Amino acid sequence: MAPTTKRSAVVASEAESLAKKPLTEEDPAVTLFRQYLRIKSVQPDPDYDSCLVFLRNQAQRLGLEHHTTEMVKGKPIFVMTWPGTDPSLPSLLLNSHTDVVPVYPECWKHDPFEAVKEDNGDIYARGTQDMKSVAIQHIEAIYRLKVLQKKKFKRTIHLCFIADEEVGGHDGMEKYVVSKEFKELNIGFALDEGLASEENAIPLFYGERNVFWVQFKCHGNPGHGSRFIENTAGGKAHLLMNKLLGFREEQKKIYEADESLNLGDVTTVNLTYMSGGVQMNVVPNEFTVGFDIRITPTTNMAEFEAQIMKWIDEAGGDIDVIFKQKFTDQTLTSVAKDDPWYQAFMRAANKHELEIAPRIFPAGTDSRYIREVGIPAFGFSPMNNTKVLLHDHNEYLNEKVFMTGIDIFVDIIAEMADV
């Protein structure tokens, strides 16, 4: 037997590796998806430059015009445009965000930026569900329609890839929708992100809850920790917490008592921040508590804010209210059976025999800014029978679910671009 050399060992290793590969090669769309996932566009320091290089290459592959703009330096907005046969018609916007949320690598079974694909087709990476999958599904759907099928549509189609969504969108979509650059796109309807569904039904989000991130800075009398001091900051914070968390329990009971309700149909309240105190034997003169409140769009906002002010008075007053985020627009997109946009969407869904469940989005996306300026928008991510893992450890998406999503978007875009 000939001696084993380093070269022969490498060849043997390569042969063994090839033998383990499945007979069916990976679809190029899946390969592209995994490439995009490997770009570390993770907050708080997203690699937007690499995203732009990737997206320019895709625009070239699709043969689409493209441009980059910024509302805030270092936070790019990349737009590809496929002109329609009637450019006077309002256009269709396919929106996705490029940034992803931070990770705790030690809690993942695979490197969260390696896009490892397991034998069953599950692809693990930050952004698989939120929302790089939808971005690539948009791209691949346009590739099939434009490049492979040579289709043409009445309406111009814009693909937007925007920064800053995962930190609130204040330097991204919030500023973009009121800009000259956005208005020139002449958007008539927008498709944005949705959520995975652990059921067969896929949610179609036509509105969002109002986000209140609010801190209450309570002022009161200081003193020695050994005394019964009246009117303390901590006492006010305690009373205010009881009011808000009591309201939380009321809403939770309503939600749990009615199986037809979804999370977007009720208001959630969560205590997320506390600060105050200097040392253990000193009663502080200030104590701050913060709440994440998500208000269902059927709530009367004026009455809700009045209720908060009443609770402040009942807690003793002298409490500063500091809104870290306050979104009050309650615009909803029509899901009426005679609405032409909804009809077009449902024609496509019916081709795939999809079970569509119109819902209110429980959290927040860039769609809220789009709706606020009067443009209807749906949030839709075709990921049914999939565990909801956005922002969670071990976020993944199965490649079959991903590929099916492309098929679905092909028909959705075709129908909506010809409304």
BELPE-V690467 format. One record per run of one state. SS is the DSSP state (h for helix, s for strand, l for the rest). FROM is the first residue (numbers start at 1). LEN is the number of residues. Records with the same first field share a line. If there is no record, write none. Layout:
SS = FROM-LEN  FROM-LEN
This chain:
l = 1-5  21-7  38-4  43-5  63-2  71-5  83-8  98-2  101-4  108-8  118-4  125-7  149-8  163-2  168-5  177-3  184-3  193-9  209-1  220-3  225-8  258-5  266-2  277-5  284-2  296-5  316-3  327-13  352-4  362-5  373-3  380-16  417-3
h = 6-15  28-10  48-15  105-3  132-17  165-3  173-4  180-4  233-25  263-3  301-15  340-12  367-6  399-18
s = 42-1  65-6  76-7  91-7  100-1  116-2  122-3  157-6  187-6  202-7  210-10  223-2  268-9  282-2  286-10  319-8  356-6  376-4  396-3
